[in-house]
């Protein structure tokens, strides 16, 4: 199997379970059913067959550690909804998430983004814990 290298990698924390997994530039992730206890898994997959799983903690949302006192939720859908992670061309220190479905809102920091929002910027808050905040880009 070919080795796949990534220039940017951050950690995401599942708030419900404390599970930590890496998110890399160029990866796609989709909601994938998990049969045990009715749970879900989130699948991170790349062309090099590198797989990482993040359990959603018994519901259909992926929890991101957005700071000391709050968590940000990224909604999923009942069908597979791929998100592609790419480098922000305007800020090489950030990754952005592209979604193909322009008809759905995204729940960002407690509020709903406008329908049609396709890009969410991931900004690193701190080097030590690599927490993220979200900014919607119209």
MDAnalysis code that builds the backbone (N, CA, C; Angstrom):
import MDAnalysis as mda
import numpy as np

u = mda.Universe.empty(414, n_residues=138, atom_resindex=np.repeat(np.arange(138), 3), trajectory=True)
u.add_TopologyAttr("name", ["N", "CA", "C"] * 138)
u.add_TopologyAttr("resid", np.arange(1, 139))
u.add_TopologyAttr("resname", ["UNK", "UNK", "UNK", "UNK", "UNK", "UNK", "UNK", "UNK", "UNK", "UNK", "UNK", "UNK", "UNK", "UNK", "UNK", "UNK", "UNK", "UNK", "UNK", "UNK", "UNK", "UNK", "UNK", "UNK", "UNK", "UNK", "UNK", "UNK", "UNK", "UNK", "UNK", "UNK", "UNK", "UNK", "UNK", "UNK", "UNK", "UNK", "UNK", "UNK", "UNK", "UNK", "UNK", "UNK", "UNK", "UNK", "UNK", "UNK", "UNK", "UNK", "UNK", "UNK", "UNK", "UNK", "UNK", "UNK", "UNK", "UNK", "UNK", "UNK", "UNK", "UNK", "UNK", "UNK", "UNK", "UNK", "UNK", "UNK", "UNK", "UNK", "UNK", "UNK", "UNK", "UNK", "UNK", "UNK", "UNK", "UNK", "UNK", "UNK", "UNK", "UNK", "UNK", "UNK", "UNK", "UNK", "UNK", "UNK", "UNK", "UNK", "UNK", "UNK", "UNK", "UNK", "UNK", "UNK", "UNK", "UNK", "UNK", "UNK", "UNK", "UNK", "UNK", "UNK", "UNK", "UNK", "UNK", "UNK", "UNK", "UNK", "UNK", "UNK", "UNK", "UNK", "UNK", "UNK", "UNK", "UNK", "UNK", "UNK", "UNK", "UNK", "UNK", "UNK", "UNK", "UNK", "UNK", "UNK", "UNK", "UNK", "UNK", "UNK", "UNK", "UNK", "UNK", "UNK", "UNK", "UNK"])
u.atoms.positions = np.array([
    [0.845, -1.185, 0.000],
    [0.000, 0.000, 0.000],
    [0.883, 1.239, 0.000],
    [0.557, 2.175, -0.844],
    [1.357, 3.385, -0.976],
    [1.243, 4.237, 0.280],
    [2.325, 4.898, 0.610],
    [2.322, 5.806, 1.748],
    [1.713, 7.131, 1.323],
    [0.806, 7.638, 2.141],
    [0.156, 8.910, 1.863],
    [0.619, 9.913, 2.898],
    [1.136, 11.034, 2.455],
    [1.599, 12.056, 3.393],
    [0.657, 13.246, 3.367],
    [0.544, 13.915, 4.502],
    [-0.341, 15.058, 4.640],
    [0.433, 16.218, 5.234],
    [0.163, 17.402, 4.710],
    [0.895, 18.569, 5.177],
    [0.235, 19.236, 6.372],
    [-1.035, 18.974, 6.583],
    [-1.747, 19.557, 7.720],
    [-2.514, 18.449, 8.421],
    [-2.441, 18.410, 9.725],
    [-3.217, 17.450, 10.504],
    [-3.598, 18.086, 11.827],
    [-4.861, 17.975, 12.200],
    [-5.345, 18.465, 13.480],
    [-6.036, 17.315, 14.203],
    [-6.249, 17.492, 15.478],
    [-6.988, 16.503, 16.246],
    [-8.404, 16.995, 16.488],
    [-9.360, 16.086, 16.420],
    [-10.714, 16.419, 16.821],
    [-11.109, 15.543, 17.984],
    [-11.888, 16.096, 18.886],
    [-12.251, 15.410, 20.114],
    [-13.749, 15.154, 20.105],
    [-14.142, 13.911, 20.308],
    [-15.545, 13.572, 20.465],
    [-15.940, 13.908, 21.894],
    [-16.811, 14.903, 22.061],
    [-17.157, 15.370, 23.392],
    [-17.894, 14.347, 24.228],
    [-18.576, 13.415, 23.569],
    [-19.354, 12.435, 24.318],
    [-18.493, 11.312, 24.874],
    [-17.431, 10.961, 24.171],
    [-16.631, 9.814, 24.581],
    [-15.187, 10.159, 24.890],
    [-14.759, 11.349, 24.506],
    [-13.364, 11.716, 24.703],
    [-12.433, 11.131, 23.666],
    [-12.984, 10.457, 22.667],
    [-12.158, 9.859, 21.630],
    [-11.473, 10.937, 20.796],
    [-10.218, 10.723, 20.493],
    [-9.464, 11.678, 19.686],
    [-9.044, 10.996, 18.391],
    [-9.190, 11.701, 17.287],
    [-8.745, 11.172, 16.001],
    [-8.169, 12.307, 15.187],
    [-7.348, 11.960, 14.238],
    [-6.712, 12.978, 13.405],
    [-7.541, 13.237, 12.159],
    [-7.561, 14.492, 11.743],
    [-8.192, 14.866, 10.483],
    [-7.111, 15.446, 9.589],
    [-7.037, 14.951, 8.382],
    [-5.949, 15.319, 7.490],
    [-6.478, 16.028, 6.252],
    [-5.652, 16.883, 5.725],
    [-5.978, 17.540, 4.461],
    [-6.197, 16.486, 3.387],
    [-7.244, 16.652, 2.591],
    [-7.514, 15.750, 1.490],
    [-8.439, 14.600, 1.823],
    [-8.768, 14.412, 3.106],
    [-9.628, 13.295, 3.459],
    [-11.091, 13.632, 3.230],
    [-11.866, 12.596, 3.005],
    [-13.312, 12.685, 2.966],
    [-13.856, 11.936, 4.164],
    [-14.926, 12.451, 4.762],
    [-15.561, 11.621, 5.773],
    [-17.065, 11.628, 5.605],
    [-17.657, 10.489, 5.911],
    [-19.076, 10.245, 5.715],
    [-19.658, 9.617, 6.966],
    [-20.939, 9.805, 7.129],
    [-21.634, 9.086, 8.187],
    [-21.758, 7.624, 7.776],
    [-21.377, 6.739, 8.668],
    [-21.426, 5.307, 8.390],
    [-22.177, 4.622, 9.528],
    [-23.207, 3.823, 9.234],
    [-23.957, 3.166, 10.310],
    [-23.081, 2.234, 11.136],
    [-23.350, 2.215, 12.425],
    [-22.644, 1.323, 13.342],
    [-23.703, 0.527, 14.087],
    [-23.646, -0.788, 14.019],
    [-24.753, -1.614, 14.468],
    [-24.813, -1.811, 15.974],
    [-23.729, -1.602, 16.683],
    [-23.732, -1.846, 18.119],
    [-24.437, -0.719, 18.857],
    [-25.455, -1.064, 19.640],
    [-26.168, -0.107, 20.485],
    [-26.784, 1.038, 19.691],
    [-27.024, 0.828, 18.411],
    [-27.617, 1.882, 17.612],
    [-26.722, 3.083, 17.397],
    [-25.441, 2.922, 17.655],
    [-24.507, 4.031, 17.514],
    [-24.200, 4.299, 16.046],
    [-23.529, 5.395, 15.817],
    [-23.036, 5.731, 14.492],
    [-21.522, 5.842, 14.567],
    [-20.892, 5.718, 13.435],
    [-19.472, 6.028, 13.328],
    [-19.298, 7.063, 12.229],
    [-18.250, 7.845, 12.357],
    [-17.851, 8.723, 11.266],
    [-16.585, 8.141, 10.659],
    [-16.578, 8.022, 9.346],
    [-15.473, 7.395, 8.637],
    [-14.636, 8.464, 7.949],
    [-13.349, 8.460, 8.221],
    [-12.412, 9.311, 7.497],
    [-11.652, 8.419, 6.536],
    [-11.708, 8.728, 5.271],
    [-11.154, 7.835, 4.267],
    [-10.385, 8.639, 3.221],
    [-9.277, 8.094, 2.778],
    [-8.523, 8.749, 1.712],
    [-8.216, 7.757, 0.596],
    [-7.585, 8.247, -0.462],
    [-7.290, 7.395, -1.610],
    [-6.269, 6.325, -1.274],
    [-5.508, 6.525, -0.199],
    [-4.497, 5.556, 0.194],
    [-5.008, 4.509, 1.161],
    [-6.325, 4.403, 1.291],
    [-6.957, 3.417, 2.165],
    [-6.635, 3.632, 3.638],
    [-6.306, 4.855, 4.018],
    [-6.095, 5.149, 5.425],
    [-7.426, 5.432, 6.087],
    [-7.740, 4.708, 7.146],
    [-9.044, 4.833, 7.789],
    [-8.900, 5.253, 9.242],
    [-9.771, 6.151, 9.672],
    [-9.885, 6.504, 11.080],
    [-11.366, 6.614, 11.393],
    [-11.746, 6.143, 12.573],
    [-13.151, 6.169, 12.939],
    [-13.369, 7.054, 14.155],
    [-14.472, 7.774, 14.141],
    [-14.860, 8.574, 15.293],
    [-16.286, 8.193, 15.650],
    [-16.483, 7.671, 16.823],
    [-17.818, 7.299, 17.274],
    [-18.571, 8.572, 17.633],
    [-19.841, 8.618, 17.268],
    [-20.597, 9.838, 17.505],
    [-21.252, 9.866, 18.882],
    [-20.981, 8.874, 19.720],
    [-21.476, 8.899, 21.089],
    [-22.953, 8.613, 21.229],
    [-23.528, 7.886, 20.272],
    [-24.911, 7.468, 20.420],
    [-25.915, 8.378, 19.745],
    [-25.474, 9.440, 19.089],
    [-26.405, 10.239, 18.301],
    [-25.780, 10.516, 16.948],
    [-26.429, 11.356, 16.165],
    [-25.989, 11.520, 14.780],
    [-25.163, 12.781, 14.570],
    [-24.493, 13.240, 15.628],
    [-23.678, 14.438, 15.482],
    [-22.238, 14.156, 15.889],
    [-21.345, 14.792, 15.172],
    [-19.928, 14.749, 15.505],
    [-19.629, 15.966, 16.357],
    [-19.108, 15.751, 17.554],
    [-18.840, 16.851, 18.472],
    [-17.394, 17.298, 18.342],
    [-17.210, 18.600, 18.161],
    [-15.886, 19.193, 18.057],
    [-15.648, 20.037, 19.292],
    [-14.495, 19.893, 19.902],
    [-14.147, 20.728, 21.047],
    [-13.879, 22.141, 20.556],
    [-14.796, 23.059, 20.866],
    [-14.692, 24.423, 20.350],
    [-14.209, 25.404, 21.404],
    [-13.748, 24.921, 22.536],
    [-13.269, 25.815, 23.579],
    [-13.538, 25.223, 24.939],
    [-13.255, 25.983, 25.974],
    [-13.350, 25.460, 27.331],
    [-14.794, 25.226, 27.760],
    [-15.716, 26.046, 27.287],
    [-17.070, 26.027, 27.836],
    [-18.148, 25.610, 26.846],
    [-17.789, 25.339, 25.617],
    [-18.834, 24.986, 24.659],
    [-18.305, 23.990, 23.639],
    [-19.247, 23.367, 22.962],
    [-18.910, 22.434, 21.899],
    [-19.680, 22.815, 20.650],
    [-19.082, 22.603, 19.529],
    [-19.716, 22.882, 18.249],
    [-20.159, 21.564, 17.631],
    [-21.356, 21.558, 17.067],
    [-21.875, 20.352, 16.449],
    [-21.894, 20.508, 14.934],
    [-21.445, 19.470, 14.259],
    [-21.551, 19.419, 12.805],
    [-22.643, 18.419, 12.467],
    [-23.757, 18.869, 11.908],
    [-24.858, 17.944, 11.656],
    [-24.557, 16.990, 10.514],
    [-25.146, 15.809, 10.602],
    [-25.080, 14.876, 9.492],
    [-26.499, 14.660, 8.995],
    [-26.661, 13.845, 8.009],
    [-27.983, 13.553, 7.480],
    [-28.228, 12.058, 7.580],
    [-29.443, 11.654, 7.273],
    [-29.761, 10.232, 7.323],
    [-29.074, 9.474, 6.194],
    [-28.715, 10.164, 5.146],
    [-27.976, 9.548, 4.059],
    [-26.515, 9.953, 4.168],
    [-25.678, 9.276, 3.418],
    [-24.261, 9.636, 3.439],
    [-24.090, 11.066, 2.927],
    [-23.361, 11.833, 3.684],
    [-23.150, 13.233, 3.333],
    [-21.664, 13.511, 3.420],
    [-20.945, 13.419, 2.302],
    [-19.493, 13.560, 2.366],
    [-19.062, 14.998, 2.589],
    [-17.996, 15.156, 3.330],
    [-17.356, 16.445, 3.528],
    [-15.905, 16.275, 3.098],
    [-15.407, 17.165, 2.287],
    [-14.015, 17.086, 1.866],
    [-13.207, 18.149, 2.597],
    [-12.081, 17.727, 3.146],
    [-11.223, 18.616, 3.914],
    [-10.077, 19.073, 3.025],
    [-9.964, 20.377, 2.831],
    [-8.913, 20.927, 1.975],
    [-8.249, 22.105, 2.674],
    [-7.099, 22.493, 2.177],
    [-6.396, 23.651, 2.719],
    [-7.110, 24.935, 2.281],
    [-7.207, 25.878, 3.199],
    [-7.791, 27.174, 2.883],
    [-6.803, 27.950, 2.012],
    [-7.152, 28.261, 0.764],
    [-6.199, 28.959, -0.099],
    [-5.848, 30.353, 0.398],
    [-6.719, 30.932, 1.225],
    [-6.452, 32.272, 1.742],
    [-5.635, 32.251, 3.026],
    [-5.615, 31.094, 3.692],
    [-4.879, 30.986, 4.952],
    [-4.335, 29.573, 5.063],
    [-3.068, 29.353, 4.714],
    [-2.515, 27.999, 4.679],
    [-2.425, 27.328, 6.043],
    [-2.671, 28.069, 7.129],
    [-2.653, 27.447, 8.450],
    [-3.999, 26.823, 8.795],
    [-4.994, 26.993, 7.934],
    [-6.338, 26.492, 8.218],
    [-6.752, 25.435, 7.204],
    [-7.660, 24.591, 7.639],
    [-8.331, 23.673, 6.736],
    [-9.772, 24.126, 6.591],
    [-10.370, 23.835, 5.439],
    [-11.779, 24.118, 5.251],
    [-12.501, 22.829, 4.899],
    [-13.794, 22.792, 5.192],
    [-14.621, 21.630, 4.918],
    [-15.609, 22.006, 3.824],
    [-15.576, 21.293, 2.725],
    [-16.493, 21.523, 1.617],
    [-17.631, 20.524, 1.700],
    [-18.867, 20.996, 1.560],
    [-20.016, 20.099, 1.549],
    [-20.708, 20.208, 0.196],
    [-21.162, 19.088, -0.345],
    [-21.765, 19.106, -1.673],
    [-23.232, 19.497, -1.669],
    [-23.851, 19.528, -0.506],
    [-25.288, 19.763, -0.428],
    [-25.531, 21.216, -0.047],
    [-25.905, 22.032, -1.015],
    [-26.080, 23.460, -0.755],
    [-27.473, 23.792, -0.242],
    [-28.323, 22.780, -0.045],
    [-29.696, 23.060, 0.366],
    [-29.896, 22.932, 1.863],
    [-28.881, 22.516, 2.584],
    [-29.024, 22.308, 4.021],
    [-28.251, 23.356, 4.803],
    [-28.769, 23.638, 5.992],
    [-28.070, 24.542, 6.899],
    [-27.062, 23.749, 7.718],
    [-26.078, 24.433, 8.228],
    [-25.152, 23.832, 9.169],
    [-25.285, 24.537, 10.503],
    [-25.304, 23.783, 11.572],
    [-25.458, 24.321, 12.917],
    [-24.075, 24.714, 13.430],
    [-23.797, 25.996, 13.479],
    [-22.467, 26.476, 13.822],
    [-22.530, 27.329, 15.078],
    [-21.813, 26.911, 16.117],
    [-21.701, 27.691, 17.349],
    [-23.057, 28.131, 17.867],
    [-24.009, 27.223, 17.856],
    [-25.306, 27.505, 18.444],
    [-26.282, 28.205, 17.527],
    [-25.887, 28.523, 16.306],
    [-26.794, 29.186, 15.377],
    [-26.750, 28.509, 14.034],
    [-27.728, 28.798, 13.210],
    [-27.794, 28.172, 11.893],
    [-27.171, 29.067, 10.840],
    [-26.323, 28.493, 10.037],
    [-25.782, 29.229, 8.898],
    [-26.872, 29.368, 7.843],
    [-26.717, 30.301, 6.960],
    [-27.696, 30.499, 5.900],
    [-27.702, 29.299, 4.963],
    [-28.889, 28.906, 4.464],
    [-28.926, 27.837, 3.468],
    [-28.031, 28.188, 2.287],
    [-27.312, 27.200, 1.798],
    [-26.404, 27.438, 0.695],
    [-24.966, 27.597, 1.121],
    [-24.733, 27.699, 2.432],
    [-23.357, 27.786, 2.902],
    [-22.636, 26.486, 2.563],
    [-21.503, 26.587, 1.926],
    [-20.795, 25.384, 1.506],
    [-19.454, 25.207, 2.193],
    [-18.911, 26.268, 2.762],
    [-17.561, 26.185, 3.293],
    [-17.556, 26.582, 4.758],
    [-16.880, 25.804, 5.558],
    [-16.659, 26.132, 6.962],
    [-15.164, 26.171, 7.185],
    [-14.676, 27.238, 7.764],
    [-13.251, 27.355, 8.035],
    [-12.946, 26.809, 9.419],
    [-11.921, 25.993, 9.514],
    [-11.463, 25.471, 10.790],
    [-10.237, 26.265, 11.201],
    [-10.335, 26.973, 12.298],
    [-9.235, 27.808, 12.755],
    [-8.679, 27.246, 14.052],
    [-7.397, 27.028, 14.102],
    [-6.781, 26.471, 15.303],
    [-6.729, 27.540, 16.388],
    [-7.254, 27.209, 17.562],
    [-7.241, 28.151, 18.681],
    [-5.948, 28.059, 19.468],
    [-5.440, 26.860, 19.626],
    [-4.235, 26.690, 20.415],
    [-3.420, 25.520, 19.918],
    [-2.125, 25.639, 20.053],
    [-1.242, 24.578, 19.579],
    [-1.311, 23.367, 20.499],
    [-1.473, 23.607, 21.795],
    [-1.404, 22.491, 22.740],
    [-2.576, 21.536, 22.595],
    [-3.787, 22.077, 22.551],
    [-4.940, 21.182, 22.467],
    [-5.542, 21.138, 21.065],
    [-5.066, 21.986, 20.178],
    [-5.526, 22.002, 18.792],
    [-7.043, 22.050, 18.697],
    [-7.652, 22.893, 19.529],
    [-9.097, 23.074, 19.447],
    [-9.453, 23.874, 18.206],
    [-10.710, 23.762, 17.795],
    [-11.162, 24.459, 16.603],
    [-12.331, 25.366, 16.910],
    [-12.437, 26.443, 16.167],
    [-13.675, 27.193, 16.085],
    [-14.111, 27.173, 14.625],
    [-15.371, 27.525, 14.398],
    [-15.913, 27.483, 13.049],
    [-16.316, 28.877, 12.602],
    [-16.047, 29.176, 11.351],
    [-16.513, 30.407, 10.739],
    [-17.169, 30.040, 9.414],
    [-18.396, 30.499, 9.203],
    [-19.050, 30.199, 7.932],
    [-18.647, 31.237, 6.898],
    [-18.439, 30.778, 5.683],
    [-18.066, 31.643, 4.575],
    [-19.156, 31.537, 3.519],
    [-19.749, 32.652, 3.178],
    [-20.847, 32.631, 2.209],
    [-20.292, 32.550, 0.790],
])
